[in-house]
């Protein structure tokens, strides 16, 4: 459940950054690059924060 909360939060962040870049008249190619970087960061952070440690 907490992984889904991380992803929802990052989706809101990505939408805000994308909209801000659009308003700043940044090229669409760079907006896509920023979105892909943020998606990768979201997945890595979410997995690291919600992964349970092995008891071994």
C-alpha positions in Angstrom: 0.0 0.0 0.0 2.8 2.5 0.8 4.4 1.8 -2.6 1.2 3.0 -4.2 1.2 6.1 -2.1 4.8 6.8 -3.2 3.8 6.4 -6.8 0.8 8.7 -6.5 2.9 11.3 -4.8 5.5 11.1 -7.6 2.8 11.3 -10.3 1.6 14.6 -8.8 5.2 15.8 -8.6 5.8 14.8 -12.3 2.6 16.5 -13.4 3.6 19.7 -11.6 7.1 19.7 -13.0 5.9 19.0 -16.5 3.3 21.8 -16.3 5.9 24.2 -15.0 8.3 23.3 -17.8 5.5 23.8 -20.3 4.7 27.2 -18.9 8.4 28.1 -19.1 8.3 27.2 -22.8 10.8 24.4 -22.5 10.9 22.1 -25.6 8.7 19.0 -25.4 11.7 16.7 -25.8 13.3 18.0 -22.6 10.0 17.7 -20.7 9.9 14.0 -21.7 13.5 13.6 -20.6 12.7 15.1 -17.2 9.6 12.9 -16.9 11.6 9.8 -17.6 14.2 10.7 -15.0 11.6 11.4 -12.4 9.8 8.1 -13.1 13.0 6.2 -12.7 13.7 8.1 -9.4 10.2 7.3 -8.2 10.5 3.6 -8.8 13.9 3.4 -7.2 12.8 5.4 -4.2 9.5 3.6 -3.8 11.1 0.1 -3.9 13.9 1.1 -1.6 11.5 2.6 1.0 8.9 -0.1 0.9 11.1 -3.2 0.5 11.1 -5.5 3.6 14.5 -6.6 4.9 15.3 -10.3 4.7 15.4 -11.9 8.2 18.5 -13.9 7.2 
